[in-house]
Every structure is written in C-alpha cells, then in structure tokens.
Amino acid sequence: MTTLVLETEPVALNVKMGNTKFTLELTDGRSIVIPLAWYPRLKNGSSKERKNWRLLGGGYAIEWPDLDEHIGIEGLLAGRRSGESQKSFRSWLSTRRRWSKKT
C-alpha cells in the first residue's frame, strides 16, 4: 500500500461553477474539474446557490452556505466524493422541498 505525500498543501484560488461540473483553480496554477454528481447537494442546488461559495481557511476548503456544503481541497485532489449518507441527504432534500413550498 502506498501513501500520497503532497509536496505542498493545495490551496484554492477560485471556483467556476457549471451546470454539471465545477472547476477548481489552485494557487500553483493547476485546475481540476469535478462532476456535480459527486456532491448531491451541489447537484440539487440552484445555479444561484451554487454560485454563492466562499473559500475557508485561506483556501483549504470551499463552503456553499446556502446548501450547507463544505468540501476540503485535499479531498478533491484525492478524488473523494461526498461522504454524506443517503439518509442524511434525503432528510436535507425533504427539508428543502418543504421550505421551498412555503416561500
């Protein structure tokens, strides 16, 4: 078994959201593309909600406050998908549906 050792800590500079994927730009010049399908909250969010993101910890993570989603940059580089359980996601989704019917 091998262990990934990073030469430098990955730091995000910018996020570009699309309809099916998002692109993460790093301070070292790299960009990676991540499918929204890996993160169900992002996939089920509106375009406006997905575009409302901010960097946390000097660029070590991304937060989408409207969707209660937080993703670490190192995890994205390692290819980790959302670790949220289906039960938790269904609960979140049903809460959103109830809330949207009230507004």
QUITAHU-V34194 format. One record per helix or strand of 2 or more residues. SS is the DSSP state (A for helix, B for strand). FROM is the first residue (numbers start at 1). TO is the last residue. Records with the same first field share a line. If there is no record, write none. Layout:
BEGIN
SS = FROM-TO ; FROM-TO
END
This chain:
BEGIN
B = 12-17 ; 21-26 ; 31-35 ; 54-56 ; 61-64 ; 69-72
A = 36-38 ; 40-44 ; 47-51 ; 65-67 ; 73-77 ; 86-102
END
